[in-house]
Amino acid sequence: MSSEQRLRKALELSDLAKRLFVHGLRRRFPALSRDEFHRLLLDRLDKCHNRIY
């Protein structure tokens, strides 16, 4: 694979992981309003970011 192809694949996988994360979170908390869900999502993403780095 060329560098461009590897980068494109990495971006695709990153997008897929985010969509799966959002989908799973929405299934776990279906009753949350849009704003509540958005706050929850940002909180969870912040926790993931802090654990990775």
Contact map, one row per residue, 1 for C-alpha under 8 A:
11111100000000000000000000000000000000000000000000000
11111100000000000000000000000000000000000000000000000
11111110000000000000000000000000000000000000000000000
11111111000000000000000000000000000000000000000000000
11111111100000000000000000000000000000000000000000000
11111111110000000000000000000000000000000000000000000
00111111111000000000000000000000000000000000000000000
00011111111100000000000000000000000000000000000000000
00001111111110000000000000000000000000000000000000000
00000111111111000000000000000000000000000000000000000
00000011111111100000000000000000000000000000000000000
00000001111111110000000000000000000000000000000000000
00000000111111111000000000000000000000000000000000000
00000000011111111100000000000000000000000000000000000
00000000001111111110000000000000000000000000000000000
00000000000111111111000000000000000000000000000000000
00000000000011111111100000000000000000000000000000000
00000000000001111111110000000000000000000000000000000
00000000000000111111111000000000000000000000000000000
00000000000000011111111100000000000000000000000000000
00000000000000001111111110000000000000000000000000000
00000000000000000111111111000000000000001000000000000
00000000000000000011111111100000000000000000000000000
00000000000000000001111111110000000000000000000000000
00000000000000000000111111111000000000001000000000000
00000000000000000000011111111100000010000000000000000
00000000000000000000001111111100000000000000000000000
00000000000000000000000111111100000000000000000000000
00000000000000000000000011111111000010000000000000000
00000000000000000000000001111111000000000000000000000
00000000000000000000000000001111100000000000000000000
00000000000000000000000000001111111110000000000000000
00000000000000000000000000000011111110000000000000000
00000000000000000000000000000001111111000000000000000
00000000000000000000000000000001111111100000000000000
00000000000000000000000000000001111111110000000000000
00000000000000000000000001001001111111111000000000000
00000000000000000000000000000000011111111100000000000
00000000000000000000000000000000001111111110000000000
00000000000000000000000000000000000111111111000000000
00000000000000000000010010000000000011111111100000000
00000000000000000000000000000000000001111111110000000
00000000000000000000000000000000000000111111111000000
00000000000000000000000000000000000000011111111100000
00000000000000000000000000000000000000001111111110000
00000000000000000000000000000000000000000111111111000
00000000000000000000000000000000000000000011111111100
00000000000000000000000000000000000000000001111111110
00000000000000000000000000000000000000000000111111111
00000000000000000000000000000000000000000000011111111
00000000000000000000000000000000000000000000001111111
00000000000000000000000000000000000000000000000111111
00000000000000000000000000000000000000000000000011111
